[in-house]
Amino acid sequence: MSVLSARGLRKSYGALEVVAGVELEIEPGECFGLLGPNGAGKTTTLKLCLGLIEPDAGTIELLGEPVPRRAREARTRVGVVPQFDNLDPDFTATENLLVYARYFGLSGERMRERVPRLLEFAGLGARADARINTLSGGMKRRLTLARGLVNDPQLVVMDEPTTGLDPQARHLIWERLRRLTAEGKTLLLTTHFMEEAERLCHRLAIMDKGRIVVQGTPRALIAEHIEPQVVEVHGQGSEAWMQAARAHCARVERAGDTVFCYAADVAPVLKSLAGQSELAYLHRPANLEDVFLKLTGRDLRD
Amino acid sequence: MKASFFARPELSLRWVAVWRRNWLVWRRLAIPSILGNLADPLIMLFGLGYGLGALLGEMGGTSYFGFLAAGIAASATMYAATFESLFSAFSRMHVQRTWEAIVNAPMTLDDVLAGEWAWAATKALAAGGCILVIVAAFGYATPWRAISALPVIVLLGLAFAALGLAVNALANGYDFFSYYMTIVLTPMLMLSGVFFPIEQLPGPVQAAAKALPLYHGIALVRPLLLGELPGAVWLHLAVIGAYAIVGFYLALILTRRRLLK
């Protein structure tokens, strides 16, 4: 049985259809990533799946419970890490976890024993009695993650778990999330960091304009949707060079003053660059970001 | 507005956890908070009670201080419930996003609102109760008479907490609350018989005053403090109770509309 199953999910705000027929199936033990540009409908999809808002159409089953009708029962076994820090500023790290556990009806000896272990997991063992406003952004996010684990959930839902964190803090979160999947927990996360999705997620779906455009494993998506090699070229005269390069590439794209050449065999492209001293270039294998940009376009989403 | 916004409240006993969260925060700041809440009504009570009382002599068959005591106890309850359900609840709902965190747990927005409602009424009871203690300590009511007024204070707290939560659901910032305070509460303070008997008011204004919850609260507390049985007890209780229940339902509808989009 899948952990989460959503069929034909739709949600509109006024004339704008934010979620426009989403299908999701998340299997036990996997880390599933929901990717998409800003405004793609990721957060709304999560809120629908948690039963926090009602869909206009579609059915949701979360841990065997129909949502939103029995969302409360389902959420007893789900942990949520929201996009914005909403830790309680009036409490210490320990108190935050103890108070939050009571919202699950959990308290007493069992929690007092469990909280130090959760803080340890979050790397905050030494900051148990620290006030929230004395913690760094990375610490706060780790504490929010620990808070999402107070009920020992089967599924952990995370909305952009590493947005706004520095690389050190991000790597630490990734390591902890891997530990959770190793323990057998199912993870559902949204992100717009392709590197994060590629490193963490067993499967992912790319969302745009309320729809899921593609889904699959990161490797399969790269293999299916994009040419394997990329040459990025920038510098004076890149435009003129681009016209000549079209002959050697399956696809050429341009963003600002950088030209992206996608091809199965880039030897001719590299050859055409030889001796063009004013052009700088980078040859690399294609990655998820290339897939993402190909499918959702390079236009800014604000 | 969607039909589901009007559904009857879906509550679990875990709303108590919301009350308890607020209690834990308040416990640390209890002393300054109580002093802050009481300073205003006590200045009014002693300033007007002794100052104006010396000029006025008796009012309503008792000393002016004794007359004013009931009005100040009821209005302190009103203001304490209002401040908690407006400014403090707004911080938790909008600024700190505490409510958002809570509903990610197996809690409904209805649970959160019920917890906030009970909490604001608790703070109102603390404020009204403290005034009654002081009134009794200064010999203007016997302890039993002061205690007999407490149920009314509880009900008044629930009524004004419910109204405050409804206003909170409509607020776009703290400034919004000054409209409610100056357009609704200040006139209510003047019209409800806090400082003078409402018989002083012109007939139509008296009729309007009798629609206000504070008037009904004072109509009960004043005779109770003087050791008299209030007239029309059930009518007064029913009006305050209606404000509490209808107000809470309204707060529920408006908050759902705001947050469950």
Chai-1 contact restraints between the chains, C-beta under 6 A:
chainA,res_idxA,chainB,res_idxB,connection_type,confidence,min_distance_angstrom,max_distance_angstrom,comment,restraint_id
A,I53,B,L260,contact,1.0,0.0,6.0,A-B,restraint_1
A,R72,B,P106,contact,1.0,0.0,6.0,A-B,restraint_2
A,R75,B,P106,contact,1.0,0.0,6.0,A-B,restraint_3
A,T76,B,P106,contact,1.0,0.0,6.0,A-B,restraint_4
A,V80,B,N104,contact,1.0,0.0,6.0,A-B,restraint_5
A,N86,B,R97,contact,1.0,0.0,6.0,A-B,restraint_6
A,N86,B,E100,contact,1.0,0.0,6.0,A-B,restraint_7
A,N86,B,A101,contact,1.0,0.0,6.0,A-B,restraint_8
A,D90,B,V25,contact,1.0,0.0,6.0,A-B,restraint_9
A,V99,B,R21,contact,1.0,0.0,6.0,A-B,restraint_10
A,R102,B,A17,contact,1.0,0.0,6.0,A-B,restraint_11
A,Y103,B,A17,contact,1.0,0.0,6.0,A-B,restraint_12
A,Y103,B,I102,contact,1.0,0.0,6.0,A-B,restraint_13
A,Y103,B,A105,contact,1.0,0.0,6.0,A-B,restraint_14
A,Y103,B,M107,contact,1.0,0.0,6.0,A-B,restraint_15
A,F104,B,A105,contact,1.0,0.0,6.0,A-B,restraint_16
A,G105,B,R14,contact,1.0,0.0,6.0,A-B,restraint_17
